[in-house]
Amino acid sequence: MDHIKLIRNKIDINHIHQLIIDQSCGACSVFVGTTRDHFEGKKVISLEYEAYESMALKEMGKICSELRIRWPTLKHIAIYHRLGSVPVAEESVVIAVSAPHRPAALESVSFAVDKLKSSVPIWKKEIYENDQIGEWKANMECPWPQFTETSSNAFEYSLCKIERQVENISESKLVQIRVSDIELTRRIKCFLKRKRDEINLHNIIDFKQQLRDSPRAESMLPKDSCARTQSILVKQQQSISHIKVHRAFEDRRQTRPDYSSQLNKLMATKHKHCELVKSNVLKNARLQNIEEYMRITPDDEDNIYNRIKNIENRILILESTSPEYKYYIKLGKESNNINKKESKKGLYQSDRLSEFISGIKRQYEL
Amino acid sequence: MERTSSVVNINVLFFAKSRELAKTSRAEFTVEPVVKAGSLLIQLIESFNLKTISDNLIIAHNENYIENLEAEIYLCKGDEIAVIPPISGG
């Protein structure tokens, strides 16, 4: 059964609990929303709720139907919302459901709370200690544009605390801006965006300067770089990070984590680690690393398109086999040198398995 | 739909901040019977001093949200239009 109510008195949670418990249900989930006593450092002394009552009830009914579609096992649903003046720390909303099993009960309540906050026409006004007029709030979940005129929504003061008030700012540095709040918000947003862009640009320039620093680096990069390493950390003045490094030069030749030796370990195979490419051919170091990794011997060093095509072909083949491809491919040549240690590890490869089976067969035949 | 007259009288409801700005929770309003939601909203904003929150409002027609301001609304006498500022229940 669905119990939907807007009430002007204190919500009795026990009563709601009694409404929803059922012998067939092993789970009751109850969400209780209570009123907070502060907002952005302002002390809230009371809250005022109002609703478009007929429509609110209708929307709450819709929530119930949606819950029952999504979680068909739900037995009872109760949604109670308080209206009128609500003292701080009292219940403003209670959503409770019962279901045979816990997941449906827990998930559906969470869903219902979100839904209520985004679709039921109820409004809350917070009355502050030193500001009797109060402020109409807006839920984050509310799907249409929220107030921008109030300081609360325009700027997150809590994120940028003013720790030290600068005194004696000369008057000449202050500018009075007379615009509407919406315009002011827009300007602040523009300012933030511009600053962000500046920082981004700065990062890119740093990156480029880095390349210019070393004349050799210039030559080893293709024109349109796809570099992903050479990073620079510049500690900013306000930064409280403990990292002291300002610049990090990553060795271009080791851009890839050493998966290979890790895989070798796991596969219990001794495999020669890819040797790093000599510096005079650094231009194509990454491509060469890939080729080596894929066991391709380039027939034409200069024709980069051909080489890429070869790599693509190889990847296509590998994708159609298995991730352990290189061990299977290798095995034909190296199966003779397999050392004893490996077998203890309990790793079997298809070739060796068939060898093993045919060995047993032979034994039986004898 | 039959149009007997070129305008209809509807009831407009205001809530929360819009109620405070309009200084009433309920008003009668005369409007053409087929109107775009956006145009109706603009007329209400003009007539009821709602400019300061004009960007934050939506309307509901007979207790249903009109989500698309381009949608045309067919109004009958006595229909209920609610001016709905951002909600904050919960």
Boltz contact constraints between the chains, C-beta under 6 A:
constraints:
  - contact:
      token1: [A, 33]
      token2: [B, 90]
      max_distance: 6.0
  - contact:
      token1: [A, 52]
      token2: [B, 15]
      max_distance: 6.0
  - contact:
      token1: [A, 52]
      token2: [B, 82]
      max_distance: 6.0
  - contact:
      token1: [A, 55]
      token2: [B, 63]
      max_distance: 6.0
  - contact:
      token1: [A, 58]
      token2: [B, 63]
      max_distance: 6.0
  - contact:
      token1: [A, 93]
      token2: [B, 90]
      max_distance: 6.0
  - contact:
      token1: [A, 116]
      token2: [B, 90]
      max_distance: 6.0
  - contact:
      token1: [A, 117]
      token2: [B, 90]
      max_distance: 6.0
  - contact:
      token1: [A, 120]
      token2: [B, 89]
      max_distance: 6.0
  - contact:
      token1: [A, 121]
      token2: [B, 84]
      max_distance: 6.0
  - contact:
      token1: [A, 121]
      token2: [B, 87]
      max_distance: 6.0
  - contact:
      token1: [A, 122]
      token2: [B, 89]
      max_distance: 6.0
  - contact:
      token1: [A, 123]
      token2: [B, 15]
      max_distance: 6.0
  - contact:
      token1: [A, 123]
      token2: [B, 16]
      max_distance: 6.0
  - contact:
      token1: [A, 123]
      token2: [B, 88]
      max_distance: 6.0
  - contact:
      token1: [A, 124]
      token2: [B, 88]
      max_distance: 6.0
  - contact:
      token1: [A, 136]
      token2: [B, 16]
      max_distance: 6.0
  - contact:
      token1: [A, 136]
      token2: [B, 17]
      max_distance: 6.0
  - contact:
      token1: [A, 137]
      token2: [B, 88]
      max_distance: 6.0
  - contact:
      token1: [A, 138]
      token2: [B, 86]
      max_distance: 6.0
  - contact:
      token1: [A, 138]
      token2: [B, 88]
      max_distance: 6.0
  - contact:
      token1: [A, 139]
      token2: [B, 87]
      max_distance: 6.0
  - contact:
      token1: [A, 139]
      token2: [B, 88]
      max_distance: 6.0
  - contact:
      token1: [A, 142]
      token2: [B, 86]
      max_distance: 6.0
  - contact:
      token1: [A, 142]
      token2: [B, 87]
      max_distance: 6.0
  - contact:
      token1: [A, 144]
      token2: [B, 58]
      max_distance: 6.0
  - contact:
      token1: [A, 145]
      token2: [B, 55]
      max_distance: 6.0
  - contact:
      token1: [A, 145]
      token2: [B, 56]
      max_distance: 6.0
  - contact:
      token1: [A, 146]
      token2: [B, 86]
      max_distance: 6.0
  - contact:
      token1: [A, 147]
      token2: [B, 56]
      max_distance: 6.0
